[in-house]
Amino acid sequence: MESTYWQDVMAADYAVPGDRALTDLTEELVRGLASTNPQVRDALAYPTLATWLERGVYDDLLPGFGDGLCAGLAYGLGEDGTDTVFRRSFTALTLAEVIHRDNAEFLVHDEVVMRWGDRLATWLLRERDLRGYVPDCGWAHAVAHGADAIGALARSRHCDAGVLRALLDVLADRIVKDTQYRWVHEEHDRVAHAVMTILHRNMLTSDELERWLKPVAATAAQQPLMHETLPEWPTPSVFNARGVLHVLLSQLAIGVKGFPIPGDDELFGRPIEARADMLLMLTEAVQASQPYIYRPAATPS
């Protein structure tokens, strides 16, 4: 990817160059998503694609564009600690922009969006490389980017209650899944924000949310036995689950903003109908996760 060429594009306020076919330009930008150079990947390829998507450059091509991107989610999937993670992770982040565009302009049929959702969910659950910031290469951030994509999907008009339940299950499975990686680069915040997006849709009952929360709370509540000798405690999965509970409790108590895209103000301006029940459930889960710190829940008289 020729950096000087794309820097000129950025300097021209991301105007689409007229000297090359859009197909060729797009192929080069998509290849740039896999670059190990953050100046190419983060500063040129991704923002150019995101800007063109927002401005409608791909509106007539959106189903095929999204399908083509999805191939990147499988690139090197199963590897850990290799450079292939950048293509997978930034593919997910770009696919979130594709879904955002459909959310704003209603351009794609429901079966297409659901197909993208299936591919995203499969990738996120199978992703092993959960590094956040990689020295010399910049952000990999698969969990954060995956959560952003799930959040974009959760905003979709195509998502009914069943799909939202499935998205919550994907997030829960990702949270409790065994891993060697602790989330220390705001992954907790991004995962919790995706959950908040689903809560703001007001399609799920308190009982359904309680069932979703149980495996996360159970993982967070794990305690080592006195005789165990562990290389680290809490283990990454316990650490990650506790972190999500804490952040979700904070976000629910304080409130969150949507991303600056059409429709977010309306969505995040709605009160969460299950808020009181969720606050209670989350408080009890946090208390149970570290009983040596938090007071136990009050017993009703």
Residue pairs with C-beta under 8 A, 6 or more apart in sequence:
1 28
1 29
1 31
1 32
1 35
1 40
1 44
1 45
3 39
3 40
3 44
6 29
6 32
6 44
6 45
6 48
7 44
9 15
9 17
9 48
10 44
10 47
10 48
14 47
14 48
14 51
14 52
14 55
16 22
16 25
16 52
16 57
17 25
22 57
26 49
26 58
26 65
29 45
29 48
29 49
30 45
30 49
30 68
30 69
30 72
30 94
31 45
32 40
32 41
32 44
32 45
32 46
33 41
33 45
33 46
33 49
33 72
33 86
33 87
33 90
33 91
33 94
34 41
34 72
34 75
34 83
34 84
34 86
34 87
34 90
35 41
35 45
35 86
36 83
36 86
36 136
36 137
37 137
38 137
38 138
38 139
41 86
41 90
41 138
42 138
42 139
45 90
46 90
46 93
46 94
49 94
49 97
50 94
50 97
52 58
53 94
53 97
53 98
53 100
53 101
54 97
54 100
54 101
56 101
56 105
58 65
58 98
58 101
59 101
59 105
59 107
62 98
62 101
62 102
62 107
62 108
63 108
63 109
63 112
65 98
66 95
66 98
66 99
66 108
66 112
66 116
67 112
67 115
67 116
69 91
69 94
69 95
69 98
70 91
70 95
70 115
70 116
70 119
72 87
72 88
72 90
72 91
73 88
73 91
73 92
73 95
73 119
73 120
73 122
73 123
74 88
74 123
75 84
75 87
75 88
75 91
76 82
76 84
76 85
76 87
76 88
77 84
77 88
77 123
77 126
77 127
78 126
78 128
79 85
79 128
79 129
80 128
80 129
81 129
81 131
82 129
83 137
84 129
85 127
85 129
85 131
85 140
85 142
86 137
86 140
88 123
88 127
88 129
88 142
89 139
89 140
89 141
89 142
89 145
89 146
90 145
92 120
92 123
92 124
92 142
92 145
92 146
92 148
92 149
93 145
93 148
93 149
95 116
95 120
95 149
96 145
96 148
96 149
96 151
96 152
97 152
98 116
99 113
99 116
99 149
99 152
99 153
99 155
99 156
100 152
100 155
100 259
100 261
101 107
102 108
102 113
102 156
103 152
103 155
103 156
103 157
103 261
103 262
103 263
104 261
104 262
104 263
106 157
110 158
113 153
113 156
113 158
114 158
114 163
116 153
117 153
117 163
117 167
120 146
120 149
120 150
120 153
121 150
121 166
121 167
121 170
123 146
124 142
124 143
124 146
124 149
124 150
124 170
124 174
125 170
125 173
125 174
125 177
127 142
127 143
127 146
128 179
129 140
129 142
130 142
130 143
130 179
130 181
130 183
130 187
131 140
131 141
131 142
131 181
132 139
132 140
132 141
132 143
132 144
132 181
132 183
132 184
132 185
132 187
133 139
133 140
133 141
133 185
134 140
139 185
141 185
141 187
143 174
143 183
143 187
143 190
143 191
144 185
144 186
144 187
144 190
144 191
146 174
147 171
147 187
147 190
147 191
147 193
147 194
148 190
148 194
150 167
150 170
150 171
150 194
151 190
151 193
151 194
151 197
153 159
153 167
154 164
154 167
154 194
154 197
154 198
154 201
155 197
155 263
155 264
155 267
159 167
159 201
160 203
161 203
161 204
164 198
164 201
164 203
164 204
165 204
165 208
165 212
167 194
167 198
168 195
168 198
168 204
168 209
168 212
169 212
171 191
171 194
171 195
172 212
172 213
172 215
172 216
174 191
175 191
175 216
175 219
175 237
175 240
175 241
175 244
176 215
176 216
176 219
176 237
176 240
176 241
177 237
178 236
178 237
179 236
179 237
179 240
180 236
181 236
182 236
182 239
182 240
183 239
183 240
183 243
187 240
187 243
188 240
188 243
188 244
188 246
188 247
189 247
189 251
191 244
191 247
192 244
192 247
192 248
192 251
193 251
193 256
195 244
195 248
196 248
196 251
196 252
196 256
197 258
197 267
198 204
199 209
199 252
199 272
199 274
199 275
199 278
200 267
200 268
200 270
200 272
201 267
202 270
202 272
202 273
202 274
204 274
205 274
206 274
206 277
206 278
209 274
209 277
209 278
209 281
210 277
210 281
213 281
213 282
213 285
216 241
216 244
216 245
216 285
217 241
217 245
217 284
217 285
217 288
217 289
219 237
219 238
219 241
220 238
220 241
220 242
220 245
220 285
220 286
220 288
220 289
221 285
221 288
221 289
222 234
222 235
222 238
224 230
224 233
234 242
241 289
242 286
242 289
242 290
245 282
245 285
245 286
245 289
246 286
248 282
249 279
249 282
249 283
249 286
252 272
252 275
252 278
252 279
252 282
253 279
256 268
257 264
257 268
258 264
258 265
258 267
258 268
272 278
283 297
284 297
286 294
287 294
287 295
287 296
287 297
